[in-house]
């Protein structure tokens, strides 16, 4: 079955949405920094904690996670800081 959307492995990072984790206080200068990036093809990349296993057994009825997908959690402050950078259309 062909899916209507596929993630492009060749898209490049274009711009950060919001503020860096160091400014938001969500990192201690380690390599684990939650972040949101717009890609040059218009898609978005989210860096966060992979909690797929923790959430899979309690998904809402209309939610599913494919074998090649993950549930990624980011801090609330990361998304709120990105709000003004998220395109409206």
C-alpha positions as a Markdown table, in Angstrom:
| # | Residue | x | y | z |
|---|---|---|---|---|
| 1 | Unk | 0.0 | 0.0 | 0.0 |
| 2 | Unk | 1.3 | 3.4 | -0.9 |
| 3 | Unk | 0.9 | 6.1 | 1.7 |
| 4 | Unk | -0.1 | 9.6 | 0.7 |
| 5 | Unk | 2.9 | 11.1 | 2.6 |
| 6 | Unk | 6.5 | 9.9 | 3.1 |
| 7 | Unk | 9.3 | 11.6 | 5.1 |
| 8 | Unk | 12.2 | 12.6 | 2.9 |
| 9 | Unk | 15.5 | 11.4 | 4.1 |
| 10 | Unk | 17.3 | 13.9 | 1.9 |
| 11 | Unk | 15.6 | 17.1 | 3.3 |
| 12 | Unk | 17.9 | 19.5 | 5.0 |
| 13 | Unk | 17.4 | 21.6 | 8.2 |
| 14 | Unk | 16.3 | 25.1 | 7.2 |
| 15 | Unk | 15.5 | 26.9 | 10.4 |
| 16 | Unk | 14.8 | 26.4 | 14.1 |
| 17 | Unk | 11.2 | 27.1 | 15.3 |
| 18 | Unk | 11.3 | 28.8 | 18.7 |
| 19 | Unk | 14.3 | 29.1 | 20.9 |
| 20 | Unk | 17.3 | 26.8 | 21.5 |
| 21 | Unk | 17.0 | 24.3 | 24.4 |
| 22 | Unk | 19.8 | 26.2 | 26.2 |
| 23 | Unk | 17.6 | 29.4 | 26.3 |
| 24 | Unk | 14.5 | 27.5 | 27.5 |
| 25 | Unk | 16.3 | 25.6 | 30.3 |
| 26 | Unk | 15.5 | 22.2 | 28.9 |
| 27 | Unk | 19.1 | 21.0 | 28.5 |
| 28 | Unk | 22.2 | 20.9 | 30.7 |
| 29 | Unk | 24.5 | 21.3 | 27.6 |
| 30 | Unk | 24.4 | 17.6 | 26.9 |
| 31 | Unk | 23.6 | 16.3 | 23.4 |
| 32 | Unk | 20.0 | 15.6 | 24.4 |
| 33 | Unk | 18.2 | 18.8 | 23.4 |
| 34 | Unk | 14.5 | 19.0 | 22.6 |
| 35 | Unk | 14.0 | 21.0 | 19.4 |
| 36 | Unk | 11.7 | 21.7 | 16.4 |
| 37 | Unk | 13.1 | 22.4 | 13.0 |
| 38 | Unk | 11.5 | 23.3 | 9.6 |
| 39 | Unk | 13.1 | 21.3 | 6.8 |
| 40 | Unk | 13.8 | 22.8 | 3.4 |
| 41 | Unk | 11.0 | 20.8 | 1.9 |
| 42 | Unk | 8.4 | 22.3 | 4.2 |
| 43 | Unk | 8.1 | 19.3 | 6.6 |
| 44 | Unk | 9.1 | 19.6 | 10.3 |
| 45 | Unk | 11.6 | 17.6 | 12.4 |
| 46 | Unk | 11.0 | 17.2 | 16.1 |
| 47 | Unk | 13.8 | 16.2 | 18.5 |
| 48 | Unk | 12.5 | 14.7 | 21.8 |
| 49 | Unk | 12.3 | 11.6 | 23.9 |
| 50 | Unk | 11.1 | 8.4 | 22.2 |
| 51 | Unk | 8.2 | 7.2 | 24.4 |
| 52 | Unk | 6.5 | 5.0 | 21.9 |
| 53 | Unk | 6.6 | 1.9 | 24.1 |
| 54 | Unk | 5.1 | 3.8 | 27.0 |
| 55 | Unk | 2.2 | 5.2 | 25.0 |
| 56 | Unk | 1.4 | 2.4 | 22.5 |
| 57 | Unk | -0.9 | 0.4 | 24.8 |
| 58 | Unk | -3.1 | 3.5 | 25.6 |
| 59 | Unk | -3.5 | 5.2 | 22.3 |
| 60 | Unk | -6.9 | 6.8 | 21.5 |
| 61 | Unk | -9.1 | 4.6 | 19.2 |
| 62 | Unk | -8.3 | 6.7 | 16.1 |
| 63 | Unk | -4.5 | 6.8 | 16.6 |
| 64 | Unk | -2.0 | 4.2 | 15.3 |
| 65 | Unk | 1.7 | 4.1 | 15.1 |
| 66 | Unk | 3.3 | 2.4 | 12.1 |
| 67 | Unk | 6.4 | 0.3 | 12.4 |
| 68 | Unk | 8.5 | 3.1 | 11.1 |
| 69 | Unk | 7.0 | 5.8 | 13.3 |
| 70 | Unk | 7.7 | 6.9 | 16.9 |
| 71 | Unk | 5.8 | 8.9 | 19.5 |
| 72 | Unk | 8.2 | 11.7 | 20.4 |
| 73 | Unk | 7.6 | 13.9 | 23.5 |
| 74 | Unk | 8.9 | 17.5 | 23.8 |
| 75 | Unk | 8.5 | 19.9 | 26.7 |
| 76 | Unk | 5.5 | 22.2 | 26.6 |
| 77 | Unk | 7.8 | 25.3 | 26.7 |
| 78 | Unk | 9.5 | 24.1 | 23.4 |
| 79 | Unk | 6.2 | 24.1 | 21.5 |
| 80 | Unk | 5.0 | 27.3 | 23.0 |
| 81 | Unk | 8.2 | 29.1 | 22.1 |
| 82 | Unk | 7.8 | 27.9 | 18.5 |
| 83 | Unk | 4.2 | 29.1 | 18.2 |
| 84 | Unk | 5.0 | 32.4 | 16.5 |
| 85 | Unk | 7.4 | 30.6 | 14.0 |
| 86 | Unk | 4.8 | 28.0 | 12.8 |
| 87 | Unk | 3.3 | 29.0 | 9.5 |
| 88 | Unk | -0.5 | 29.5 | 9.4 |
| 89 | Unk | -0.9 | 27.8 | 6.0 |
